[in-house]
Amino acid sequence: MYKFQVCWIATLAVSLVTVLAGAAISQDALVLNTTVSEPLSNIEGTGVTDLQLREVFKRAQIELVIEHLPAERALINANTGIDDGTFLRISGLSDTYSNLIMVPESFMDFEFVAISKGKKIVPDGWASLNPYYLGVITGWKIVEDNTGNSKGVTKVDTVDHLFQLLSLNRVDLIIYEKLRALVALQERPVEDAVILEPPLVRKPMFLYLNVKHSDLVPKIAAALRSSKADGTHERLQIQALQRYHPPN
């Protein structure tokens, strides 16, 4: 009897937390998911993109909720309408995910880089990586689409696993975004790790909404342009990055 009561109380507690969490999110709020990590987005909401997005949505007078998911799951949830959209993503995803509409104003540029462990390599585009074993994150479409001819590709779901591949010498190179790579290597140092220059490619990144919110696309695009034009977008980036580069 005692065990039954304990189980019943635990079940009730979990249900109550779920209900309260759901109630905390307004029915009018848009839930946007992302796979980006520090320094762009974090659970505290203090990342570069967190601050910039909240400013944009404030100007558009839309309530915003950000959630973090693995890259492939994030796309599926946004495309099926489980979530209302996704960020930061390359252009052209609507060709594959037909229920996603791109907000036609770039949010920021990503530099995709190769990271080695002591290998002195000068990348010259994606094809220059073909002789190597690579580690990539599942769902990063631009990376997946450009590494298929390499000697071998190991796909993982998280940043931690990606850098473990390199640390344990299970791949020759890993592919990541430069700004996050710099922070990741501060937080999880890998002996002899080097971010190779030049970047493989520089790409503008975008916000996508599910088609059910197509009417909001022009409004959000205008708010983003406004934030860029008056300097707020850049100021928030500088503000967010200060925590990673404290003044001397």
C-alpha positions as CSV (number, residue, x, y, z in Angstrom):
1,M,0.0,0.0,0.0
2,Y,2.8,2.4,0.9
3,K,4.6,1.7,-2.4
4,F,1.4,2.4,-4.3
5,Q,0.9,5.8,-2.5
6,V,4.5,6.8,-3.3
7,C,4.1,5.9,-6.9
8,W,0.8,7.8,-7.1
9,I,2.2,10.9,-5.5
10,A,5.2,10.8,-7.8
11,T,2.9,10.5,-10.9
12,L,0.8,13.3,-9.6
13,A,3.8,15.6,-9.1
14,V,5.1,14.9,-12.6
15,S,1.6,15.6,-14.1
16,L,1.4,18.9,-12.1
17,V,4.8,20.1,-13.3
18,T,3.8,19.3,-16.9
19,V,0.5,21.2,-16.6
20,L,2.2,24.2,-14.9
21,A,4.9,24.3,-17.6
22,G,2.3,24.3,-20.3
23,A,0.3,27.0,-18.6
24,A,3.3,29.2,-18.4
25,I,3.5,29.3,-22.2
26,S,0.9,31.6,-23.6
27,Q,-1.3,30.2,-26.4
28,D,-0.3,33.2,-28.5
29,A,3.5,32.6,-28.1
30,L,5.5,31.1,-30.9
31,V,7.7,28.2,-30.0
32,L,10.9,28.3,-32.0
33,N,13.5,25.5,-31.7
34,T,17.2,25.5,-32.3
35,T,20.2,23.3,-32.3
36,V,22.6,26.1,-31.7
37,S,24.6,26.2,-28.5
38,E,27.0,28.6,-26.6
39,P,27.6,31.4,-27.3
40,L,24.6,31.7,-29.5
41,S,21.8,30.2,-27.4
42,N,21.6,28.6,-23.9
43,I,18.9,27.6,-21.4
44,E,19.4,30.9,-19.5
45,G,18.5,32.9,-22.6
46,T,21.6,35.0,-22.5
47,G,23.2,33.8,-25.8
48,V,23.8,36.1,-28.8
49,T,20.8,34.8,-30.8
50,D,18.6,34.6,-27.7
51,L,19.0,38.3,-27.1
52,Q,18.7,39.3,-30.7
53,L,15.6,37.2,-31.3
54,R,13.8,38.5,-28.3
55,E,14.4,42.0,-29.4
56,V,13.1,41.2,-32.9
57,F,10.0,39.6,-31.5
58,K,9.4,42.4,-29.1
59,R,9.4,44.8,-32.0
60,A,7.0,42.5,-33.9
61,Q,4.9,42.3,-30.7
62,I,5.0,38.5,-30.7
63,E,5.7,36.4,-27.6
64,L,8.6,34.0,-28.0
65,V,9.6,30.7,-26.5
66,I,12.9,29.1,-27.4
67,E,13.6,25.4,-27.0
68,H,16.7,23.3,-27.7
69,L,16.6,20.1,-29.7
70,P,18.9,17.9,-31.7
71,A,19.3,19.3,-35.3
72,E,17.3,16.6,-37.1
73,R,14.5,16.5,-34.6
74,A,14.3,20.3,-34.6
75,L,13.6,20.3,-38.4
76,I,11.0,17.6,-38.1
77,N,9.2,19.4,-35.3
78,A,9.1,22.7,-37.1
79,N,8.1,21.1,-40.4
80,T,5.2,19.1,-38.9
81,G,4.0,22.0,-36.8
82,I,4.8,20.5,-33.4
83,D,6.9,23.7,-33.0
84,D,6.2,27.0,-34.8
85,G,9.6,27.4,-36.4
86,T,13.4,26.9,-36.2
87,F,16.6,28.9,-36.3
88,L,19.5,29.4,-37.4
89,R,19.3,27.6,-40.7
90,I,20.8,27.9,-44.2
91,S,18.6,29.1,-47.1
92,G,16.8,26.6,-49.3
93,L,15.4,24.3,-46.6
94,S,11.9,24.8,-48.0
95,D,12.8,22.6,-51.0
96,T,13.1,19.6,-48.6
97,Y,10.8,20.7,-45.8
98,S,7.8,22.0,-47.6
99,N,6.0,23.3,-44.6
100,L,8.8,25.7,-43.7
101,I,8.8,29.3,-44.9
102,M,12.1,31.3,-44.7
103,V,12.0,34.8,-43.2
104,P,13.7,36.6,-46.0
105,E,16.3,38.5,-44.0
106,S,19.5,36.9,-42.8
107,F,20.0,36.7,-39.1
108,M,23.8,36.3,-39.1
109,D,26.6,34.6,-41.0
110,F,28.1,31.3,-40.1
111,E,31.7,30.3,-40.9
112,F,31.9,26.5,-41.2
113,V,35.4,25.2,-40.3
114,A,37.3,22.0,-40.0
115,I,39.0,21.3,-36.7
116,S,42.0,19.0,-36.5
117,K,44.1,17.5,-33.7
118,G,47.6,18.5,-34.7
119,K,47.2,18.0,-38.4
120,K,48.6,20.9,-40.5
121,I,46.0,21.1,-43.2
122,V,45.0,24.2,-45.3
123,P,41.4,23.6,-46.4
124,D,40.5,24.6,-49.9
125,G,36.8,24.1,-50.0
126,W,34.8,21.0,-49.1
127,A,36.5,18.8,-51.7
128,S,39.8,19.2,-49.9
129,L,38.4,17.1,-47.0
130,N,37.7,14.1,-49.2
131,P,40.9,12.2,-48.1
132,Y,39.9,12.3,-44.4
133,Y,37.6,10.7,-41.9
134,L,35.2,13.3,-40.7
135,G,32.9,13.9,-37.7
136,V,29.7,15.9,-38.2
137,I,26.5,16.6,-36.4
138,T,23.4,14.9,-37.7
139,G,20.9,17.3,-39.3
140,W,23.5,20.0,-40.3
141,K,22.3,19.8,-43.9
142,I,25.1,22.0,-45.4
143,V,27.7,19.8,-43.8
144,E,26.0,16.5,-44.7
145,D,25.5,17.6,-48.3
146,N,29.1,18.5,-48.8
147,T,31.0,15.6,-47.0
148,G,29.5,12.6,-48.7
149,N,32.7,12.0,-50.8
150,S,35.1,11.9,-47.9
151,K,36.9,8.8,-46.8
152,G,34.3,8.3,-44.1
153,V,31.8,10.2,-42.0
154,T,30.7,9.6,-38.4
155,K,27.5,11.4,-37.4
156,V,26.7,12.3,-33.8
157,D,23.8,14.1,-32.2
158,T,25.6,16.5,-29.7
159,V,28.5,18.9,-29.5
160,D,30.1,16.9,-26.7
161,H,30.1,13.7,-28.8
162,L,31.5,15.6,-31.7
163,F,34.6,16.8,-29.8
164,Q,35.0,13.4,-28.2
165,L,35.4,12.0,-31.7
166,L,38.4,14.3,-32.2
167,S,39.8,13.9,-28.6
168,L,39.7,10.1,-29.0
169,N,41.2,10.1,-32.5
170,R,38.2,8.4,-34.0
171,V,38.2,10.9,-36.9
172,D,40.8,13.1,-38.6
173,L,38.7,16.2,-38.6
174,I,35.4,17.5,-37.2
175,I,33.2,20.1,-38.9
176,Y,31.6,22.9,-36.8
177,E,30.7,26.6,-36.8
178,K,33.7,28.8,-35.9
179,L,32.2,31.0,-33.2
180,R,30.8,28.1,-31.3
181,A,34.1,26.1,-31.9
182,L,36.1,28.8,-30.2
183,V,33.8,28.7,-27.1
184,A,33.6,24.9,-27.2
185,L,37.3,24.5,-27.1
186,Q,37.5,26.9,-24.1
187,E,35.0,24.8,-22.2
188,R,36.2,21.3,-23.3
189,P,39.8,21.6,-24.4
190,V,41.2,19.0,-26.8
191,E,44.9,18.6,-26.8
192,D,46.5,20.0,-30.0
193,A,43.2,21.0,-31.4
194,V,43.4,23.6,-34.2
195,I,40.7,25.4,-36.0
196,L,41.8,25.3,-39.6
197,E,41.9,28.4,-41.8
198,P,40.4,29.5,-44.1
199,P,36.8,28.5,-43.3
200,L,35.2,26.0,-45.7
201,V,32.4,28.3,-46.4
202,R,30.6,31.4,-45.1
203,K,26.8,31.3,-45.2
204,P,24.0,33.6,-44.1
205,M,21.6,31.9,-41.7
206,F,17.9,32.3,-41.4
207,L,14.8,31.9,-39.3
208,Y,12.0,29.6,-40.6
209,L,8.4,29.5,-39.6
210,N,5.9,26.8,-40.1
211,V,3.5,27.6,-43.0
212,K,0.6,28.1,-40.5
213,H,2.3,31.3,-39.5
214,S,3.0,32.6,-43.0
215,D,1.2,35.8,-42.2
216,L,3.9,36.7,-39.6
217,V,6.8,36.4,-42.0
218,P,6.7,40.0,-43.3
219,K,6.2,41.4,-39.8
220,I,9.2,39.5,-38.4
221,A,11.4,40.4,-41.4
222,A,10.6,44.1,-40.9
223,A,11.4,43.9,-37.2
224,L,14.8,42.2,-37.9
225,R,15.7,44.8,-40.5
226,S,14.8,47.6,-38.0
227,S,17.0,46.0,-35.3
228,K,19.9,45.8,-37.7
229,A,19.4,49.4,-39.1
230,D,19.6,51.1,-35.7
231,G,22.5,49.1,-34.5
232,T,20.7,47.1,-31.8
233,H,21.4,43.7,-33.5
234,E,25.2,44.3,-33.4
235,R,25.1,45.8,-29.9
236,L,23.3,42.7,-28.5
237,Q,25.9,40.5,-30.1
238,I,28.8,42.4,-28.4
239,Q,26.9,42.4,-25.1
240,A,26.4,38.6,-25.2
241,L,30.0,37.8,-26.1
242,Q,31.5,39.9,-23.3
243,R,30.9,37.0,-20.9
244,Y,33.3,34.9,-22.9
245,H,36.0,37.6,-23.2
246,P,36.0,39.4,-19.8
247,P,37.9,42.7,-19.7
248,N,41.5,42.5,-18.4
